[in-house]
Amino acid sequence: MRACISLVLAVLFGLAWAGKMESCASRCNEKFNRDAACQCDRRCLRHGNCCEDYEHLCTEDHKESEPLPQPEEETEEALASNLYSAPTSCEGRCYEAFDKHHQCHCNARCQEFGNCCKDFESLCSGHEGFSHSSDAITKEEIQSISEKIYRADTNKAQKEDIILNSQNCISPSETRDQVDRCPKPLFTYVNEKLFSKPTYAAFINLLNNYQRATGHGEHFSAQELAEQDAFLREIMKTAVMKELYSFLHHQNRYGSEQEFVDDLKNMWFGLYSRGNEEGDSSGFEHVFSGEVKKGKVTGFHNWIRFYLEEKEGLVDYYSHIYDGPWDSYPDVLAMQFNWDGYYKEVGSAFIGSSPEFEFALYSLCFIARPGKVCQLSLGGYPLAVRTYTWDKSTYGNGKKYIATAYIVSST
């Protein structure tokens, strides 16, 4: 099952390219060129086919490249293709991620580089809430709390609860082929007694509350709103979420557990518009339930959702490009699949984790590293999670909704 890892890493990080290497001089951000020996497009880092000088010539900051493999995500494309006019104020932008398209900046290092907006000091000095400087929580602290969350996940699946049949491992360059290389389902067996546990049951109740196509507004009934509260109530009873809250409380991010829960509800379940319809999406729908936009599957990073849809014959597992090093659950798989007629090129997911475990790690990374790569440690193995903020609307005092969160790789 894990025999392909070395092959994947060799493809992603290897430097032994056939033929003469080309340069990215005058080619930065060009479209993919099948005739070129190496690439300079925005996705070459994901696919491991950049020219040697890509980072030097084409990136703003090549000191810390993102880990690979990185799943194909709609969000990055959407934010890039729908750029609003470059703002000149820090209003609602305090300590957001660096964006080269902006005329001035409001990130934690803008003073160091002398490119802050004029109102940075007045608006962002002492800014409260999770969106303040991501440097306030160190990498070591994030790795420490992620290990505690990993150990606290007592509701995770045991080895005997899940039998996977991952079958064919492919290279990243083959993911665009949309070829089903695995005739059998991914899940051979799942012990569905897991789903009777309170957090699992509350999570599953949420999955049928959404229309997967963007552009169609979500309208929650009183029952569906109650199900959101029930899910948050159940996960907050777990050791996983108590560990996360204790850590964030100690970091002065939240003054009370109720404040924490209220913020989780807003950032995850608050509605915003990815299409033409007002309130057609949310972080929870995108990450856990999955969406379809412009004929492609976006989000859909949850193993329970995958299993239930596969069981109903709605998901067809095609292949995988990465299988994590864990010998027990939770594990990680980056896979290709068809969801009722729509293709997912690379969809990463924890396998065998409890709902509270995923919710906690993604929330941790969004709060501590909004819009950035978040370096975790699980069972002694490194892992990275990438989050994106939704920048077109806010809640509270300029806080950002979750646009997406997903595993990008082990590093």
Secondary structure, DSSP 8 states (H G I E B T S, - for coil): --TTHHHHHHHHH----SS-----TTTTT----TTSSSB-STTHHHHT-B-TTHHHHH-S--SS---SS----HHHHHHHHT------S-TTTTT----TTSSSB-STTHHHHT-B-TTHHHHHTT--STTS-GGGS-HHHHHHHHHHHHHH-TTS--GGGEEE----B--GGGGGG------S-SEEEE-GGGGGSHHHHHHHHHGGG--SBTTS-----HHHHHHHHHHHHHHTTSHHHHHHHHHHHHTTS-SSHHHHHHHHHHHHH--B-SSSSTT-B-HHIIIII-EEETTEEE---BHHHHHHHHHTT-EEEEEEEEE-S-SSSSEEEEEEEEETTEEEEEEEEEES--HHHHHHHHHHHHHHSTTSEEEEEETTEEEEEEEEEEEEEEETTTEEEEEEEEEEE--
